[in-house]
Amino acid sequence: MTQEHGNGVRHYRWGHSDLAVDFDFGGSGEAGDTGGPSGAAWAAGVGGDSARLLRVGRPGDPEPKDEDAEVRAALPLVDLVLAGEGTGFSGPRFTGTALGPRLRYRAHDATYDDGWHRLTVELHDPASELVVFAEYASPDGVPVLRSRVRLRNDGSAPVTLRSVSSLLLGALPSPDDLLVFRARNDWLAECRWYAEPLRASVPDIGRDVHEHDSRAAARLAGRGSWPTDGHLAMGALNHRTDERSWLWQIESAASWSWEAGEAGGHTYLTLGGPTSDEHGWREVLEPGGEFGSEWGALALGTCFDGALAALTTYRRLIRRPHPDHERLPVIFNDYMNTLMGDPTTEKLLPLIDAAASAGAEYFCIDTGWYDDDAAGWWDSVGAWLPSSGRFPDGGLGAVLDRIRSRGMVPGLWLEPEVVGVRSTVARELPDAAFLRHEGGIRVTEQGRHQLDLTHPAARAHLDEAVDRIVGEWGVGYLKLDYNITTSVPGLLSHTRAWLSWLSSVLDRHPSLVIENCGSGGMRMDGASLAVAQVQSTSDQQDLLRYPPIAAAAPTAVPPEQGAVWAYPQPEFSDDEINFTLGTALLGRVHLSGHLDRMSAGQLSLVRDAVATYKSIRGDLRAGVPFWPLGLPGWADEWVALGVRVPEAGQVAGPVYLSVWRRGGEAERTLPLPQLAGRDDVRVEVLHPSPSASASGSGGTAEWDGESGALRVMLPTAPGVLLVRVASADCS
C-alpha cells in the first residue's frame, strides 16, 4: 500500500502477515539534511525522487520512538561503486557511496505467485545511464526478506563495477542496543558462533561534536572458492533488551562481504558479493550489458532461535526439490577413520555386507577408486576412470554390483573441478578451459589446476565423466569434494556456472543424490545448499570434538541436509560407540567405521541407532532447530541441540533433544519454556536403546512441568542421550 504523509514523503508498505517492509519512494527532507552517513555527500542526494528502504520488521514489532529520526537514518535502496566514482566517504566501507543517493526512483511492481511475494523497484542514474532494479522476495507467512540488485547499462559507454550491494538497510536500533554474532568456520572446527557488543567494533565518537558518524564498522568477508573458510557467510544482530534478532546469509559460492555500522545514530547493514577492495573483483558492463548481484536473505525473529527457524523454513523453500529431502536415507561412506582413501575389492566386500546388515541404504566408495598411479594420485586426477589394480576379478563394476545386490544404492567420490598437473586431461583441454591468473597463467594449487565451467570444453569434460559414472555404471550418489581454494578473476562467473552445471546434471539424472563437500564444511554456503541434497559438515575425526560441530551445523544447513559422521570402531567401548552414533541422529547419518570387524553385540548397537534414526527422520525433514543451552562453545562440557517439529492440525509436534556430556557434573537442566506449565508431557529416551544401556552407564531424562525444564542425568563421560519430549496427545 502507498501512504502520503503531510511532509510530502510517499511511503509504500510491502509484505504479508509476517513481514512489513516500508519504503520511501518520494524523497525525504530538503537539500542540506545531513541525517545520513556521509554528511554533505549524502545531502547532495536527498530530496527529489530518491528511494530508500525505511524499515524491515514484523507486524507487531516495537514502533520507533522517533519516526523522523528513523527516516533520516534510512539509506538508499542500493549502493554501487563504479570506477571513477569513488566511495563518497573516506574509509574502506561500501556504504554511503557517491552514486547510491544519486539513483532516482522510476517505478515499482509488486506480484504474488506460487506462495512468494515479489517486489521490483526500478531506479535510474542520469549521469551513468545505469538502470538499477532492486529485487525483493519473501515467502508468504515467513519473516524473511530476500534481496538482490540487477543492473543494465543503457548508456553509450562501458561502465566498470567495483561493488554492488545485495541488501542495504538502515534505521536499525542504535549500536548501543545490539550484539553482533559471527560464526568462525575452520577446517575440523566448523560453525563456532561468538558474539560481542556492536559498540566494540563501532565506537561512539561523539556525532554531535563531529557531525559525522563513525567510519568504523563490524566487517566480515569470505575470500576465494572456499566461501566459508574462516567464517560462515552469515551474521546476526540481537537486541540486548528484548532479544529481537536480525539474522542473514549471503548466497554465494564465491567471495562475499557484509558490514554493520552506524548511520544517524542508528545501525545500518549491508550484504554483498565480491568487491574490488576485498577481492580484486570488477565487472565491465558494455552498453546494453547486464549484471545481477548475489542473493542475500535477512530473517527476523523474537530471538536468535526464532530467526534461525524462519531461515530454515526459507532454505527449504529456495532449494531444488528432490525426493532425497523426503526419504533421508542412511549413507555409509568408507572413508572416515576406515579405509581413508585406500579402497580395494578385498577391503570393500566385507564392509559392504556389514553396512547392509546395519541398515545402510547408500554405500559410497570414497577417494582412491581411480588410483592406478604408483607416483601418487593427488596430482594426476581428472580422467575419473577406475583403477584396474584395486579391483581385480570384475573390476569396479563387480563391487558396485555387490552394493546393489545388498539392497543399497552405490555411490562414488569425485573432485570434478580439479585436474592434476600430471593428468592427461591437463594436456588435452585448452588453456581457456581453466581458471587463469592475469596474464593467462593457469591456476595451480597443490599440484592441481582449476577448471573454469564457463568454458564449453570444461563442461563437456565433466558431462562425459558424470554421464559415464551415473548413466553407464549406475551410480546413484556422488560425493563432490573440493580440496583446493583459489581467488582469481572470473571466480564469480565460474561458481555460477558450476551451480548451473550441477543443476543440469540433476536435470538429466533426477534420482541422483549429490553431496556438497569442501574438505568438510569449507563450502557450506546458501547458494550451494539450494542445489545439492546433502552437505558435509566436517572432516573431524575425533568423536569427542564433533558434538559442538554437529549441534551448531543446523545454523548453516537444515537438519536433513547436514551430513554428520558416525564412525564406531571395534576397539571402542560401548559408551564410545553410542556416543559417536548419537552425534549424528539429529542430522544426516553418515555411517562409517570398521563394522566388518565388530562383534555381534557391537553391531547390534549400530543397528539400534540406525533403526532409531529411521523412526524419527520423517520428523526431521520438517523440524526447526533450537539450542536450550545456547549455541555451543568449542570446549563446552555439555552440549545440546533441539529440533522442534511443527504442529500437525491441532496437535503439538514433538521435540527431539540430543544432549552430550564431555565432562563436568553428571546432571544438567535444559529449559523448554514452550512446554512450561504442562503436566501431560511424556519423555522417552530413544538413544541409547534400553538394551544398549544394560551396563548401567545409560542416562535418564525427567520432565519438570512447573519449571518447564528437562533434567538430564548422564553418569559417565563421554555420554549422550537422544530424547523425545511430547505432549500426551502427540502420537
Solvent accessible surface area in square Angstrom, and as a share of the most:
residue,aa,sasa,rsa
1,M,125,0.56
2,T,67,0.39
3,Q,78,0.35
4,E,125,0.56
5,H,70,0.31
6,G,91,0.88
7,N,113,0.58
8,G,55,0.53
9,V,4,0.03
10,R,63,0.23
11,H,19,0.08
12,Y,19,0.07
13,R,85,0.31
14,W,15,0.05
15,G,23,0.22
16,H,26,0.12
17,S,88,0.56
18,D,53,0.28
19,L,1,0.01
20,A,7,0.06
21,V,0,0.00
22,D,20,0.10
23,F,0,0.00
24,D,0,0.00
25,F,2,0.01
26,G,24,0.23
27,G,4,0.04
28,S,11,0.07
29,G,42,0.40
30,E,144,0.65
31,A,87,0.68
32,G,53,0.51
33,D,39,0.20
34,T,65,0.38
35,G,9,0.09
36,G,1,0.01
37,P,1,0.00
38,S,8,0.05
39,G,5,0.05
40,A,80,0.62
41,A,42,0.33
42,W,5,0.02
43,A,10,0.07
44,A,89,0.69
45,G,5,0.05
46,V,16,0.09
47,G,14,0.13
48,G,59,0.56
49,D,79,0.41
50,S,8,0.05
51,A,5,0.04
52,R,9,0.03
53,L,0,0.00
54,L,7,0.04
55,R,32,0.12
56,V,7,0.04
57,G,4,0.04
58,R,47,0.17
59,P,75,0.47
60,G,82,0.78
61,D,17,0.09
62,P,74,0.46
63,E,125,0.56
64,P,37,0.23
65,K,215,0.91
66,D,74,0.38
67,E,88,0.39
68,D,87,0.45
69,A,20,0.16
70,E,16,0.07
71,V,19,0.11
72,R,105,0.38
73,A,0,0.00
74,A,0,0.00
75,L,2,0.01
76,P,6,0.04
77,L,5,0.02
78,V,0,0.00
79,D,2,0.01
80,L,0,0.00
81,V,0,0.00
82,L,6,0.03
83,A,56,0.44
84,G,89,0.86
85,E,56,0.25
86,G,33,0.32
87,T,28,0.16
88,G,31,0.30
89,F,24,0.10
90,S,68,0.44
91,G,38,0.37
92,P,85,0.53
93,R,1,0.00
94,F,31,0.13
95,T,0,0.00
96,G,1,0.01
97,T,2,0.01
98,A,37,0.28
99,L,1,0.00
100,G,1,0.01
101,P,8,0.05
102,R,65,0.24
103,L,5,0.02
104,R,68,0.25
105,Y,34,0.13
106,R,114,0.42
107,A,45,0.35
108,H,56,0.25
109,D,88,0.46
110,A,50,0.39
111,T,73,0.42
112,Y,121,0.46
113,D,81,0.42
114,D,125,0.65
115,G,28,0.27
116,W,31,0.11
117,H,32,0.14
118,R,102,0.37
119,L,1,0.00
120,T,40,0.23
121,V,0,0.00
122,E,41,0.18
123,L,3,0.01
124,H,25,0.11
125,D,0,0.00
126,P,77,0.48
127,A,72,0.56
128,S,22,0.14
129,E,67,0.30
130,L,0,0.00
131,V,0,0.00
132,V,0,0.00
133,F,21,0.09
134,A,1,0.01
135,E,22,0.10
136,Y,8,0.03
137,A,7,0.05
138,S,0,0.00
139,P,3,0.02
140,D,72,0.37
141,G,35,0.34
142,V,15,0.09
143,P,22,0.14
144,V,0,0.00
145,L,0,0.00
146,R,44,0.16
147,S,2,0.02
148,R,63,0.23
149,V,3,0.02
150,R,69,0.25
151,L,1,0.01
152,R,73,0.27
153,N,0,0.00
154,D,69,0.36
155,G,15,0.14
156,S,113,0.73
157,A,58,0.45
158,P,77,0.49
159,V,17,0.09
160,T,34,0.20
161,L,0,0.00
162,R,57,0.21
163,S,5,0.03
164,V,10,0.06
165,S,9,0.06
166,S,1,0.01
167,L,3,0.01
168,L,1,0.01
169,L,1,0.00
170,G,1,0.01
171,A,9,0.07
172,L,8,0.04
173,P,25,0.16
174,S,25,0.16
175,P,0,0.00
176,D,76,0.40
177,D,54,0.28
178,L,0,0.00
179,L,47,0.23
180,V,1,0.00
181,F,30,0.12
182,R,22,0.08
183,A,0,0.00
184,R,100,0.36
185,N,0,0.00
186,D,51,0.27
187,W,147,0.51
188,L,50,0.25
189,A,16,0.13
190,E,1,0.00
191,C,2,0.01
192,R,58,0.21
193,W,24,0.08
194,Y,60,0.23
195,A,49,0.38
196,E,53,0.24
197,P,49,0.31
198,L,0,0.00
199,R,46,0.17
200,A,70,0.55
201,S,26,0.16
202,V,0,0.00
203,P,65,0.41
204,D,101,0.52
205,I,75,0.38
206,G,27,0.26
207,R,69,0.25
208,D,142,0.73
209,V,123,0.71
210,H,102,0.45
211,E,124,0.56
212,H,87,0.39
213,D,3,0.02
214,S,3,0.02
215,R,141,0.51
216,A,31,0.24
217,A,11,0.08
218,A,2,0.01
219,R,77,0.28
220,L,23,0.11
221,A,22,0.17
222,G,3,0.03
223,R,137,0.50
224,G,2,0.02
225,S,1,0.00
226,W,34,0.12
227,P,0,0.00
228,T,0,0.00
229,D,63,0.33
230,G,24,0.23
231,H,37,0.16
232,L,1,0.01
233,A,3,0.03
234,M,6,0.03
235,G,0,0.00
236,A,0,0.00
237,L,0,0.00
238,N,15,0.08
239,H,24,0.11
240,R,126,0.46
241,T,116,0.68
242,D,63,0.33
243,E,101,0.45
244,R,38,0.14
245,S,1,0.01
246,W,12,0.04
247,L,0,0.00
248,W,0,0.00
249,Q,4,0.02
250,I,0,0.00
251,E,10,0.04
252,S,0,0.00
253,A,2,0.02
254,A,1,0.01
255,S,4,0.03
256,W,0,0.00
257,S,19,0.12
258,W,4,0.02
259,E,11,0.05
260,A,0,0.00
261,G,0,0.00
262,E,16,0.07
263,A,0,0.00
264,G,20,0.19
265,G,31,0.30
266,H,36,0.16
267,T,0,0.00
268,Y,0,0.00
269,L,0,0.00
270,T,14,0.08
271,L,1,0.01
272,G,7,0.06
273,G,5,0.05
274,P,13,0.08
275,T,8,0.05
276,S,22,0.14
277,D,89,0.46
278,E,55,0.25
279,H,31,0.14
280,G,52,0.50
281,W,28,0.10
282,R,147,0.54
283,E,55,0.25
284,V,75,0.43
285,L,5,0.03
286,E,96,0.43
287,P,64,0.40
288,G,54,0.52
289,G,21,0.20
290,E,108,0.48
291,F,20,0.09
292,G,14,0.13
293,S,6,0.04
294,E,16,0.07
295,W,58,0.20
296,G,0,0.00
297,A,0,0.00
298,L,0,0.00
299,A,0,0.00
300,L,5,0.02
301,G,6,0.06
302,T,81,0.47
303,C,42,0.25
304,F,15,0.06
305,D,39,0.20
306,G,27,0.26
307,A,0,0.00
308,L,0,0.00
309,A,14,0.11
310,A,10,0.08
311,L,0,0.00
312,T,0,0.00
313,T,48,0.28
314,Y,0,0.00
315,R,13,0.05
316,R,42,0.15
317,L,89,0.44
318,I,31,0.16
319,R,27,0.10
320,R,63,0.23
321,P,121,0.76
322,H,14,0.06
323,P,60,0.38
324,D,0,0.00
325,H,8,0.04
326,E,98,0.44
327,R,117,0.43
328,L,0,0.00
329,P,8,0.05
330,V,0,0.00
331,I,1,0.00
332,F,0,0.00
333,N,0,0.00
334,D,1,0.00
335,Y,55,0.21
336,M,2,0.01
337,N,38,0.20
338,T,14,0.08
339,L,18,0.09
340,M,79,0.35
341,G,9,0.09
342,D,57,0.29
343,P,1,0.00
344,T,32,0.18
345,T,23,0.14
346,E,150,0.67
347,K,84,0.35
348,L,0,0.00
349,L,46,0.23
350,P,60,0.38
351,L,2,0.01
352,I,0,0.00
353,D,37,0.19
354,A,12,0.09
355,A,0,0.00
356,A,20,0.16
357,S,45,0.29
358,A,3,0.02
359,G,19,0.18
360,A,7,0.06
361,E,47,0.21
362,Y,13,0.05
363,F,0,0.00
364,C,0,0.00
365,I,0,0.00
366,D,3,0.01
367,T,11,0.06
368,G,0,0.00
369,W,0,0.00
370,Y,24,0.09
371,D,23,0.12
372,D,89,0.46
373,D,48,0.25
374,A,117,0.90
375,A,79,0.61
376,G,30,0.29
377,W,56,0.19
378,W,91,0.32
379,D,37,0.19
380,S,28,0.18
381,V,5,0.03
382,G,1,0.01
383,A,40,0.31
384,W,4,0.01
385,L,96,0.48
386,P,51,0.32
387,S,3,0.02
388,S,85,0.55
389,G,59,0.57
390,R,38,0.14
391,F,2,0.01
392,P,73,0.46
393,D,138,0.72
394,G,60,0.57
395,G,23,0.22
396,L,7,0.03
397,G,39,0.37
398,A,39,0.31
399,V,0,0.00
400,L,2,0.01
401,D,79,0.41
402,R,82,0.30
403,I,0,0.00
404,R,96,0.35
405,S,83,0.53
406,R,100,0.36
407,G,68,0.65
408,M,6,0.02
409,V,52,0.30
410,P,3,0.02
411,G,0,0.00
412,L,0,0.00
413,W,5,0.02
414,L,1,0.00
415,E,0,0.00
416,P,1,0.00
417,E,1,0.00
418,V,0,0.00
419,V,0,0.00
420,G,0,0.00
421,V,57,0.33
422,R,98,0.36
423,S,5,0.03
424,T,69,0.40
425,V,8,0.05
426,A,6,0.05
427,R,166,0.61
428,E,125,0.56
429,L,25,0.12
430,P,65,0.41
431,D,74,0.38
432,A,39,0.30
433,A,0,0.00
434,F,2,0.01
435,L,3,0.02
436,R,91,0.33
437,H,79,0.35
438,E,126,0.56
439,G,81,0.78
440,G,36,0.34
441,I,117,0.60
442,R,44,0.16
443,V,0,0.00
444,T,70,0.41
445,E,58,0.26
446,Q,115,0.51
447,G,22,0.21
448,R,0,0.00
449,H,21,0.10
450,Q,0,0.00
451,L,0,0.00
452,D,22,0.12
453,L,2,0.01
454,T,70,0.41
455,H,45,0.20
456,P,100,0.63
457,A,27,0.21
458,A,0,0.00
459,R,68,0.25
460,A,59,0.46
461,H,27,0.12
462,L,1,0.00
463,D,33,0.17
464,E,116,0.52
465,A,2,0.01
466,V,1,0.00
467,D,48,0.25
468,R,39,0.14
469,I,0,0.00
470,V,16,0.09
471,G,51,0.49
472,E,134,0.60
473,W,52,0.18
474,G,38,0.36
475,V,2,0.01
476,G,15,0.14
477,Y,0,0.00
478,L,1,0.01
479,K,7,0.03
480,L,5,0.03
481,D,13,0.07
482,Y,1,0.00
483,N,28,0.14
484,I,0,0.00
485,T,46,0.27
486,T,9,0.05
487,S,62,0.40
488,V,14,0.08
489,P,74,0.46
490,G,41,0.39
491,L,10,0.05
492,L,13,0.07
493,S,57,0.37
494,H,1,0.00
495,T,1,0.01
496,R,86,0.31
497,A,15,0.12
498,W,3,0.01
499,L,25,0.13
500,S,54,0.35
501,W,2,0.01
502,L,3,0.02
503,S,32,0.20
504,S,25,0.16
505,V,1,0.01
506,L,1,0.00
507,D,94,0.49
508,R,97,0.35
509,H,33,0.15
510,P,90,0.57
511,S,81,0.52
512,L,2,0.01
513,V,1,0.00
514,I,1,0.01
515,E,1,0.00
516,N,4,0.02
517,C,1,0.01
518,G,0,0.00
519,S,13,0.08
520,G,0,0.00
521,G,0,0.00
522,M,0,0.00
523,R,3,0.01
524,M,6,0.03
525,D,2,0.01
526,G,9,0.08
527,A,19,0.14
528,S,1,0.01
529,L,10,0.05
530,A,18,0.14
531,V,19,0.11
532,A,1,0.01
533,Q,0,0.00
534,V,0,0.00
535,Q,0,0.00
536,S,4,0.03
537,T,0,0.00
538,S,0,0.00
539,D,28,0.15
540,Q,13,0.06
541,Q,84,0.37
542,D,42,0.22
543,L,25,0.12
544,L,71,0.35
545,R,124,0.45
546,Y,2,0.01
547,P,0,0.00
548,P,5,0.03
549,I,0,0.00
550,A,6,0.04
551,A,0,0.00
552,A,0,0.00
553,A,3,0.02
554,P,6,0.04
555,T,0,0.00
556,A,3,0.02
557,V,1,0.00
558,P,1,0.01
559,P,3,0.02
560,E,0,0.00
561,Q,1,0.01
562,G,3,0.03
563,A,3,0.02
564,V,4,0.02
565,W,8,0.03
566,A,1,0.00
567,Y,2,0.01
568,P,0,0.00
569,Q,7,0.03
570,P,36,0.22
571,E,132,0.59
572,F,36,0.15
573,S,57,0.37
574,D,71,0.37
575,D,45,0.23
576,E,55,0.25
577,I,0,0.00
578,N,6,0.03
579,F,0,0.00
580,T,3,0.02
581,L,5,0.03
582,G,1,0.01
583,T,6,0.04
584,A,0,0.00
585,L,4,0.02
586,L,5,0.03
587,G,7,0.07
588,R,0,0.00
589,V,5,0.03
590,H,2,0.01
591,L,0,0.00
592,S,0,0.00
593,G,0,0.00
594,H,24,0.11
595,L,2,0.01
596,D,52,0.27
597,R,157,0.57
598,M,23,0.10
599,S,61,0.40
600,A,88,0.68
601,G,47,0.45
602,Q,27,0.12
603,L,22,0.11
604,S,43,0.28
605,L,13,0.07
606,V,0,0.00
607,R,95,0.35
608,D,47,0.24
609,A,1,0.01
610,V,4,0.03
611,A,60,0.46
612,T,18,0.11
613,Y,0,0.00
614,K,69,0.29
615,S,87,0.56
616,I,5,0.03
617,R,44,0.16
618,G,35,0.34
619,D,40,0.21
620,L,0,0.00
621,R,95,0.35
622,A,50,0.38
623,G,0,0.00
624,V,11,0.06
625,P,1,0.01
626,F,21,0.09
627,W,10,0.04
628,P,18,0.11
629,L,48,0.24
630,G,36,0.35
631,L,43,0.21
632,P,12,0.08
633,G,27,0.26
634,W,81,0.29
635,A,90,0.70
636,D,58,0.30
637,E,91,0.41
638,W,12,0.04
639,V,2,0.01
640,A,2,0.01
641,L,4,0.02
642,G,0,0.00
643,V,0,0.00
644,R,92,0.34
645,V,16,0.09
646,P,63,0.40
647,E,117,0.52
648,A,78,0.60
649,G,60,0.57
650,Q,174,0.77
651,V,54,0.31
652,A,35,0.27
653,G,19,0.18
654,P,8,0.05
655,V,4,0.02
656,Y,4,0.01
657,L,0,0.00
658,S,1,0.01
659,V,0,0.00
660,W,2,0.01
661,R,28,0.10
662,R,54,0.20
663,G,16,0.15
664,G,37,0.35
665,E,136,0.61
666,A,33,0.26
667,E,75,0.34
668,R,93,0.34
669,T,65,0.38
670,L,0,0.00
671,P,67,0.42
672,L,0,0.00
673,P,101,0.64
674,Q,85,0.38
675,L,16,0.08
676,A,51,0.39
677,G,64,0.61
678,R,77,0.28
679,D,140,0.72
680,D,52,0.27
681,V,18,0.11
682,R,122,0.45
683,V,44,0.25
684,E,91,0.41
685,V,47,0.27
686,L,28,0.14
687,H,3,0.01
688,P,14,0.09
689,S,19,0.12
690,P,116,0.73
691,S,81,0.52
692,A,11,0.09
693,S,28,0.18
694,A,89,0.69
695,S,94,0.61
696,G,60,0.58
697,S,22,0.14
698,G,21,0.20
699,G,14,0.13
700,T,76,0.44
701,A,15,0.11
702,E,99,0.44
703,W,43,0.15
704,D,40,0.21
705,G,16,0.15
706,E,166,0.74
707,S,70,0.45
708,G,1,0.01
709,A,6,0.05
710,L,0,0.00
711,R,88,0.32
712,V,0,0.00
713,M,75,0.34
714,L,3,0.02
715,P,60,0.38
716,T,51,0.30
717,A,48,0.37
718,P,30,0.19
719,G,8,0.08
720,V,6,0.03
721,L,1,0.00
722,L,1,0.01
723,V,0,0.00
724,R,39,0.14
725,V,1,0.00
726,A,3,0.02
727,S,4,0.02
728,A,62,0.48
729,D,84,0.44
730,C,7,0.04
731,S,127,0.82
